[in-house]
Amino acid sequence: MPRAVSANRPSKIYRGSRKRLRRITLRGNWSIELWIFIAIIAFMLLVGVPWLIRHPPVD
């Protein structure tokens, strides 16, 4: 017999035990492309934006 589902939320999806879910971390799941993207964003924020502020485009 199906359980009653609330009109506001979908039913819970079973993802495994809480202990197993706690063991899943982000360590080791980062691809090299993501690290390159983070490095480019950090460079633009720390170097590119200040340089653009000091050297506005000449019309």
Buried (B, 14 or more C-beta within 10 A) or exposed (E): EEEEEEEEEEEEEEEEEEEEEEEEEEEEEEEEEEEEEEEEEEEEEEEEEEEEEEEEEEE
